[in-house]
Amino acid sequence: MHFELSEEQLMIQKAARDFAINECLPGVIERDEKQQFPKEQISKLADLGFMGMMVEEKYGGAGLDTASYVLAMEEISKVDASVSVCMSVNNSLVCWGVEKYATEEQKQRYLVPLAQGKKDGELYIGAFLLSEPEAGSDATSQHTTAEDKGDHYILNGTKNWITNGNSASVYLVIAQTDVSKGSKGINVFIVEKNTPGITVGAKENKLGIRGSDTHSIMFQDVKVPKANRIGEDGFGFTFAMKTLAGGRIGIAAQALGIASGAYERAVAYSKQRKAFGKEIAQHQAIQFKLADMATRIEAARLLCLRAAWEKDNGIDYTLSSSMAKVYASETAMWVTTEAVQVHGGYGFVKEYHVERLMRDAKITQIYEGTSEVQRIVIGRSILK
Ligand code: CAA
């Protein structure tokens, strides 16, 4: 066993850190306030190869391991979680499933531009459409229907809370084909956003990750060629679960980054702010907070890297990714709240960043499976 990062991993970490500081930090407060999608940042991330980090080079990806992805997600999330959620969805919820399960023809058509994040010089990213108004945690309860019409399907229904909802060019849509078969009657389709019958709802006005592009998507008699179904008939729910297991590593790494971003700011502030005649870092009340933050962050980091290592080594990572996600997201919420406390009144205003990180942390306990869902997965796995 060894804990050192490789030369390549260190290089990726540094590239992500530089990118976060140089490209994401300027304007992050304004983008949050105006709920502005960070299009310029995502476009530059694509040029850096970070939108298809783990995709094989022959499909336009960077061919890196999952640990590198975790490191990059952490660095970018320290600064702007609205950028990193877009990156996470494209990498692990869209590119991964298409690379793993789609046909060669589907990969050439969709994966190549998705992994590059660009097509004809324009942004080209994807979204994962599973959640519905009445199907969040209860994901098998799909109401969106895909009616089999021979050489095509007709999609009807509504998807909710869709990250990259308006900015994506391609949607992976999960829909019910045969309700009598339950989770085995669900399929997944690659659907181009400009297909007639698709309507994008208004952007959600959110507590955190306000720059990210979250919308409802409505389908009315949307015709999708059978050639755009991924996998065998009825594969859609398994596809969603397998994809989410990897997605949860990405969100765990995002939560880790939000926590470490707030922690680094709390350390810096406590060494500069004076109270009762000394730096507040010299007061044990503050030191104990910093010590607990550092310890929990390190534990979250190890869980993330462990899950990434299992994924890269062909070991079932369903359990480890849920453990990483529940622990990292709860750490993010706790650490960011404490970071605001360390900053006192300054923590409560926007200029010091930690209030935004605290707002951003909350969603990591909700999306890609709530903390409660992660505990279901963990509980079932350990009792099986
Ligand atoms: N891999 C393969 N198959 C799996 C699986 C996995 N990880 N998990 C479940 N399955 C299979 C089961 O074996 C079962 O098959 P059988 O009927 O043959 O046994 C079938 O799928 C149904 O599974 P369950 O009976 O376990 O289903 P359930 O109704 O009890 O639900 C659940 C399980 C874990 C709660 C699941 O519904 C779930 O993960 N819910 C959360 C959904 C979620 O994460 N949504 C996030 C939305 S995406 C998002 O947030 C993206 C974004 O924009 C940021």
Residues whose N, C-alpha, C, O or C-beta is under 5 A from the ligand:
A	BS01	CAA	F128 L130 S131 G136 S137 D138 A139 T140 W161 I162 T163 S183 T238 M241 K242 L244 T318 Y367 E368 G369 V373
